[in-house]
């Protein structure tokens, strides 16, 4: 059994691991409200749309995920989500599967920069984004 944990998730874009900048990552699905539904989509229960939802730390370093969003909005990027961590070999297994998707990088519909004051010295401003996926993610297990 490869139940998913809550501490090992890895988010990669290209060859860069952005896990240290992400506190919440979800692949979400919903009914697609398209005016056109094919017979194949109808037979499968209806058209679906998928998004990658991320909560990320705001960080203006040129190597950060937030800066990547800032500079790459509007582009389509290959994203890997490893719910149980990424093995050193980089090869997915039954216990460490990899989900791959193409996501359209977009700015948030909310806080892009800044946030509320906090007395904690470790608190960080965050941005929440939902990047539209071009299709349902694929899964690799070996």
Secondary structure, 3 states (H helix, E strand, C coil): CCCCCCCCCEEEECCEECHHHEEEEEEEEEECCCCCCCHHHHHCCCCEEEEEEEEEECCCCCCCHHHHHHHHCCCEEEEEEECCCCCCCCCCCCCCCEEEEEEECCCCCCCCCCCCCCCCCCCCCEEEEEEEECCCCEEECC
